[in-house]
């Protein structure tokens, strides 16, 4: 059997994938996401057609990005919030971006083990995706995966970030609502205020408001409310609220979710949701283009022969990075 014949024999059936996803078949959904994440060129081409075919049935879900520093309880919060939502009839998809080893690309954490209750819920679907070095800490195919889940009739999509680097910006650029989780009693709350994240946030939620922490959580929330008044909100139609809750006991989760729904209603009326999604689509297009351009750079035979020498010269300090880029552009036939 030739290599081409072997590839064709393992090529997924596009029609079956589309029908299975629309029917909400979890095993088909999982296979489709694996196809999207594949690095094989024939799989990538098929994945592009799959997303295009499913596009008319996407866009109806509530897309929520969730961030917070390591230890704030993101996975515990998503587990509790997901159970709260499925109990009320929602179908919840969790796209948890797993930190990856910079050297091997392997995942460090197992999201399903950290969301024990939700992972066994039939109305929920959890997909851990290693970042594998992707800029911003967001898996390269998270956007496509989100659309596939929407086509499979999941009406709430929760995207968890690794909470470091540029992951917050990347997730904010693909969701409708960006939730920043904070901890109480972690010293001077304003010192811990990461301005860039707070400016992106549509709501701040202070976790672990239970037991002896209730007073500290309320004090932290008051500090954040005061800080938000001196920052410019993302939209003039929405002033980000600050709430307290406990992922451990579930107290405050209903209020948290009601704020998400209130935001959706307000932003839909103002037209901000539609305009935000249009801008996100265009940004997504350019992100895909840049990824393919980088792939072309690495695969171009002329450049592959020259790159080691260019990199060595830059590392040795014999060639400036600016002139190195000029040589790379010249090798690709680009104007310098």
ABEGO torsion letter per residue (X at the ends): XBAAAAAAAABBBAAAAAAAAAAGBAAAAAAAAAAAABABAAAAAAAAAAAAAAAAABGABBBBBBBEBBGAGAAAAAAAAAAAAAAAGBBBBBBBBBBBBAAAGBBABBAAAABAAAAABAABBBBBBBAGGBBGGBBAAAAAAAAAAAAAGBABBBBBBAGBEAAAAAAAAABABBBBBBBBGAEBAAAABBAAAAAABABBBBBGBBEAAAAAAAAAAAAAAAAAAABBBABAABBBBBBBBBAAAGBGAAAAAAAAAAAAAAAAAAGAAAAAAAAAAAAAAAAAAAAAAAAAAAABAAAAAAAAAAAAAAAAGABBAAAAAAAAAAAAGBBX
